[in-house]
Amino acid sequence: TKCDNKTKFTNSNIIYDYFVNIFRDKKQEYFYCIYVDTKSNYIDKKCLFIGTINSSLVHPREIFKEAYLLSANSIICVHNHPSGDSNPSKEDILLTKKIKEIGILHGIKILDHVIIGNSNYFSFYDNNML
């Protein structure tokens, strides 16, 4: 699916629909960030990390570096769980909390973190965890 600056990622269902095919049949974790402007218009997406079958080493520095370079107002994090279970791991929860705190310090909002499994997803925003 192609994005342009008219694409709006305004809810987790739109994010899921966009990424479900990107993650289909992936055997490793892929961690993407979508960067958006003040009106939630798409600026760019970046695959920042590729992990092993059950883990990914995600560093907040890379997430925010791209946000600065793109002059993004907000970030949406998206990654897959090759196991098919979209429930967040303890690491996912800690990472999201850390990214949110760093975002607050830098004035860059984390709109959501969506984890995609087999035909299901988990949204931190929808579950009041952001």
BELPEPE-V384156 format. One record per residue. RES is the residue in three letters. PHI is phi in degrees with one decimal (* if undefined). OMEGA is omega as a letter, one per 40 degrees, with the letter a starting at -180 (999 if undefined). D_LAST is the distance of its C-alpha to the last C-alpha in Angstrom with 1 decimal. Layout:
# BELPEPE-V384156
{{RES & PHI & OMEGA & D_LAST} {RES & PHI & OMEGA & D_LAST}}
This chain:
# BELPEPE-V384156
{{THR & * & a & 26.9} {LYS & -98.0 & i & 27.4} {CYS & -112.4 & i & 25.0} {ASP & -136.9 & a & 26.2} {ASN & -74.7 & i & 24.9} {LYS & -94.1 & i & 25.2} {THR & -70.5 & i & 22.6} {LYS & -119.1 & i & 19.4} {PHE & -97.6 & a & 16.3} {THR & -97.2 & i & 15.0} {ASN & -154.1 & a & 13.6} {SER & -65.6 & i & 13.0} {ASN & -66.0 & i & 16.7} {ILE & -63.8 & i & 18.0} {ILE & -62.9 & i & 16.1} {TYR & -58.7 & a & 17.6} {ASP & -58.5 & a & 21.0} {TYR & -71.4 & a & 21.2} {PHE & -93.5 & a & 20.4} {VAL & -56.1 & i & 22.0} {ASN & -77.1 & i & 25.4} {ILE & -63.9 & a & 24.5} {PHE & -89.6 & a & 23.4} {ARG & -56.3 & i & 26.3} {ASP & 67.0 & i & 28.6} {LYS & -76.1 & a & 26.8} {LYS & -98.1 & i & 27.7} {GLN & -125.5 & i & 25.3} {GLU & -77.8 & i & 21.6} {TYR & -120.1 & a & 20.9} {PHE & -115.2 & i & 17.9} {TYR & -112.9 & i & 17.6} {CYS & -124.7 & i & 15.7} {ILE & -104.2 & a & 16.3} {TYR & -108.1 & a & 16.9} {VAL & -129.7 & i & 17.2} {ASP & -90.4 & a & 18.8} {THR & -64.3 & i & 18.2} {LYS & -102.5 & a & 19.0} {SER & 64.7 & i & 16.8} {ASN & -78.4 & a & 20.1} {TYR & -62.0 & i & 20.4} {ILE & -105.1 & a & 21.8} {ASP & -165.7 & i & 21.9} {LYS & -129.0 & a & 20.4} {LYS & -134.8 & i & 21.2} {CYS & -86.7 & a & 21.6} {LEU & -94.8 & a & 20.8} {PHE & -145.4 & i & 21.5} {ILE & -124.5 & a & 23.6} {GLY & -106.8 & i & 23.6} {THR & -90.4 & a & 25.9} {ILE & -62.1 & a & 26.0} {ASN & -134.0 & i & 23.3} {SER & -155.2 & a & 21.6} {SER & -144.4 & i & 20.6} {LEU & -97.0 & a & 20.7} {VAL & -103.2 & i & 17.9} {HIS & -114.1 & a & 18.3} {PRO & -54.7 & a & 15.9} {ARG & -54.7 & a & 19.2} {GLU & -67.4 & i & 20.0} {ILE & -61.0 & a & 16.7} {PHE & -79.3 & i & 17.1} {LYS & -56.9 & i & 20.9} {GLU & -63.5 & i & 20.7} {ALA & -60.0 & i & 18.5} {TYR & -65.7 & a & 21.2} {LEU & -61.5 & a & 24.0} {LEU & -94.8 & a & 22.8} {SER & 53.4 & a & 21.9} {ALA & -77.1 & i & 18.5} {ASN & -87.7 & a & 16.3} {SER & -143.9 & a & 13.1} {ILE & -131.1 & i & 12.3} {ILE & -120.6 & i & 11.3} {CYS & -95.5 & i & 11.7} {VAL & -142.3 & i & 13.9} {HIS & -146.6 & a & 16.0} {ASN & -107.2 & i & 18.5} {HIS & -116.3 & a & 19.7} {PRO & -57.4 & i & 23.5} {SER & -66.3 & a & 24.0} {GLY & 96.4 & i & 22.8} {ASP & -87.8 & a & 20.3} {SER & -86.1 & i & 16.8} {ASN & -65.0 & a & 15.2} {PRO & -70.4 & i & 13.1} {SER & -80.8 & i & 15.3} {LYS & -58.5 & i & 14.9} {GLU & -63.0 & i & 15.0} {ASP & -60.6 & a & 12.2} {ILE & -65.8 & i & 9.9} {LEU & -65.0 & i & 11.5} {LEU & -61.2 & a & 11.5} {THR & -61.9 & i & 7.8} {LYS & -62.8 & a & 7.5} {LYS & -65.1 & a & 10.7} {ILE & -63.4 & i & 10.0} {LYS & -61.0 & a & 7.2} {GLU & -62.8 & i & 10.0} {ILE & -65.0 & i & 12.7} {GLY & -59.2 & i & 11.4} {ILE & -61.2 & i & 11.5} {LEU & -61.4 & a & 14.9} {HIS & -99.2 & i & 16.1} {GLY & 72.8 & i & 15.0} {ILE & -121.0 & a & 13.3} {LYS & -81.7 & i & 10.0} {ILE & -94.9 & a & 7.8} {LEU & -76.2 & a & 7.8} {ASP & -165.8 & i & 7.1} {HIS & -133.5 & a & 8.4} {VAL & -110.8 & i & 11.2} {ILE & -110.0 & a & 13.7} {ILE & -107.7 & i & 17.1} {GLY & -111.5 & i & 19.8} {ASN & -80.4 & i & 23.2} {SER & 51.2 & i & 22.9} {ASN & -154.8 & i & 19.5} {TYR & -150.6 & i & 15.9} {PHE & -125.7 & i & 12.5} {SER & -114.5 & i & 9.4} {PHE & -62.3 & i & 5.9} {TYR & -64.4 & a & 5.3} {ASP & -62.2 & a & 8.6} {ASN & -96.5 & i & 8.1} {ASN & 54.8 & i & 5.7} {MET & -113.5 & i & 3.8} {LEU & -127.0 & 999 & 0.0}}
